[in-house]
């Protein structure tokens, strides 16, 4: 992370949601004792959202959602996964503190679940922009160079790119896409970073996986944004 960042949260941060997820071999105990887990969290996450049945889907695989009254954060729980999300990101230290608290409750509720099949950390950003002569000014915001013919290089009407790269600790998926508001009030660039670890994982190492996933995701974000956009994020004018 660049040394000149004094705070992890920029004043003009584009971050709209952060999610940490663990997956595990499907276990009916989660379905049968969902109320046990909820009893521990109902004071903080009282809103309950039941998954809707879809044709061809399995209800047990669709998560129940327990959310705060203002829906700023919540928990998703199904037969094979658990996740926590925050839409008002308080910074990693507080996010981690709450995740570890909830994981401890999960372990207390379902002590037989010890093996994990996947962990994932998503870092979702929405970057508003204004077109310049009808073109998306991508290079003002992101350090992304696509190897395309010179005739179209840099002249993008719309963008939809997804990349999956292997890292020493797992894989990282990056999605960059232009979005339009449903009310046509403006446009934005979606920057969605998802770091995943798979294979031989254990519940006892969740804290380690979370730290590693956050470090990779945050560093990629810092590497992707331009210096000019970083000035704006700090609260200064471009």
N, C-alpha and C positions, 0 to 999 in steps of 0.2 A: 504494500500500500504506500503511495507517495508520502514522503515525510512531511509535506506541507499541509496535510489534512489535519486540522486541529480537533475536529469532531467527526465521528463516524456518520452523523446525520447532517447532510447539507441543508442550509436554510431553504433552498429551492429544489429539494430532492424530487426526482420524478418517480420515486419508489411508491407503488400503489399496493403491493402485497408481497409478503414473505411467508413461505410455507416450508415446514419440515415434516417429512413423512417417514414412517417405518412400515415395512411390509413383512409378513411372516406366513408360514404355512397355515392354510385355512384351519380354524379350530372352532367347533360348535360352541365351546365354552363362552366365546365372545358374544354370540347370539343369545345364549341361555342366561347369561349374567350381565347383560348390558345395564340393567338397573343398578347392579352393584357399583359399577364405575360411575354411573350418573349420580348416585347418592353422594359421592365424594366431591363432585364438581357443580352440583346444582345451584349452590349459592352464587357462584361466579358466572356460570354458563347455563342460565335458566331457560333460554329459548330453545325449543326442540323442533327440528325440521325432519320429517319422515320422508325417506326416499320414495319417489313415485315409481310405480311399476311400468316398465316399458316392454313392448313386445320383443321377445327373444332375449331378454335380460334375466339375470338371476337376482332376486331381491336381496339375498344374503350378501351379495358382493357389492351392493350399493350402500354407501355409508349413511348412517344417521348423523345429523349435525346438531351439536350443542353450541349455542352462541351467546355472547354477552347481549344485554338488553339493547345496546346501541349498535350491535352487529359489527363492532370494530375488530373482533377476533373471535375465534371459535375452534371447535374440535370436530373432527370427522372420524367415525368409528364404524368398521364393518368386520366381517368374519376373517378378513386377511390383511387389514391395514388400519393404521392409526395415524392421524396427522393433526397438526396445529397450525393455524394461519393467523396472521395479523395484518390488518388493513390500515392500521395507524402504528407503523413500526416504531417502537420506542428505543431502537438501538440494539445491537447484538447482545450486550450484557444482560439486559432485562428480558429480551426474547429468549435467550438461553436459559435464564433462571426459571421462567415459566414452563418452558419445554421440559426441563429436568424435573420440575415439580409434577407435571402431568405424567411423565414417563414413570416416575415413582408410584403414582397412583395406579397407572396401568399395570405395573408389575405386582402391586399389592392385590389388584382385582383379579389378575390372571397369572398366577405364579408359575403355571406350567409352560407358559410361552417364553422360551429362552433363545430360540434360534430365529434369526432374521434372514430374509431373502433379498431385501433391498432397503436402502435409505436414500432419501432424496431431499435436496434443498433448492427451492425455487426463489428467484429474485426477480420480481416482475416490475418493469418500469414502463411508464407512459410518458413520452417526450413530445409535447406540443410543437408544431412547426407551422410556418407559413410558406407557401410555395413561392418560388422565384421564377417568373416567366413560365409558369405552369409546371415547373420541375421541382421534385423533392430535393432540397439542399442537404443531402445526407452528410456530406463532408464537413458541414458546420458542426455537426453533433457527434458523429461516430467515425472512428478510424477503421473504416471497412473498405477494402479494395477488392473489387470483383474483377477477375480476369476475363474481360469481354472484349469484343471487337471495338476498336477506337471510335467507330462511327456512333456507337451508343454509350460509350463509357461516360458515366457521370450524369447522363440525361435520363433520369428515371421518373416516369409518370406515377408508378406505384412499385412497391417492393414487397416481396414475400420470399424470404430466404431462411432455410433451416440447416444447421450444421451440427453434426455429432462428432466429437473428437475424443480420443482416448487420452487419459492422463495416467500418471503413476498410481493414483489412488482410485481410479474409476473411470467415468466418462462424463463429459459435459456437453449438454445440448443447448445451442444458442439459436433463438428464433428472432428475426428482425422482420417487421411487417408494418406497412402503413395502414392506419385505421381512420375511419371517418365517424364522427359522432352521429348518432341516429337522428338528432335534430338539426344536423348539418351546421352546427355551431363552430366546427373546426376540425382539424386533422391532427394526427399524432403518429409517432413512430413507436411501435411496441418493441421493447428490448427485453426478452424473456430468457433468463439464464437458469438452467436446471442441472445441478451437479448430482450424480447418482453413484452409489456404491452398490455392488451386487456380489453374489456368490457366498462365501463362507463368513457370515456376519453373526455377531452375538449381541444379545441385549445388554450385557454388562459393559460393552464398549460404545454405547450410544453417544456418550458425551464426546468421545474422541472423534467419532464419525461426524458429529455436528460441527465441531471446531474445524475439522479439515474441510468439510463441505462449504462452510461459510467463507473460509479463507480463499478457497479457489474461486468461488462465485464473486466475492467482492473484488478480488484482484483482477478478474476478467472484466468486470464492469469498469474499473479504473483504467485498464489498458484500452478499452474500447472507446471511451469518451474522449473527445478532443480537448485540448488545453483551453480553447475558446469557450467551449460549453462548460467546462469546469469553473471558469471565472463566473459565469452566470449562476451556477449551482451554489457558489459561495455567497451569493447575494449581491454581486457586483454586476454592472451592466456590461453587455457584450459590445 
